[in-house]
């Protein structure tokens, strides 16, 4: 499940886009200005940014320029009411991966997002290994010693986050944000339930260690 940062200053429009994205199966965080967008991208990991151009504090072109100068390669789809060719060229030349004019059809937006993800995964291996454990991010599948095991959507997301940094503590807050974003009214103990289920499925292969008061760590046995 992709984690998307939506940058849109129009409250009504932003709420509609966020609802649409969640219905399509994405985890969505939403900020209202360009300055906040840059700060958020520096502090957290996202798979995609949807960026308006007419933003307070720092417009969309400035946001693009700033994050690209900092070597941040996050895929960016500009989603704006501006349909002038000069705006499109400027955004694409500054580092946008795609450009859509509002209003946009939800299924077209999903197809554009999928196309960007396919391009990314075509250049990198989709499989991550740690000991006998292998995760495939393209198929959202998991194998232990080459034997498939079934993971829920949330179990896969937790394991994917942890396998990228084995032997390092992953904060509870970061895992919860990865699963649910900022705005969902979710009980924090649901994370503990998913961790418990993962431990049962991964027993005798790898360990998920609790670091009390901080988070969890993936370790080899």
Secondary structure, 3 states (H helix, E strand, C coil): CCEEEEECCCHHHHHHHHHHHHHCCCEEEEECCHHHHHHHHHHCCCCEEEECCCCCCCCHHHHHHHHHHCCCCCEEEEEECCCCHHHHHHHHHHCCCEEEECCCCHHHHHHHHHHHHHHHHHHCCCEEEECCEEEECCCCEEEECCEEECCCHHHHHHHHHHHCCCCCEEEHHHHHHHHHCCCCCCCCHHHHHHHHHHHHHCCCCEEEEEECCCEEEEEEC
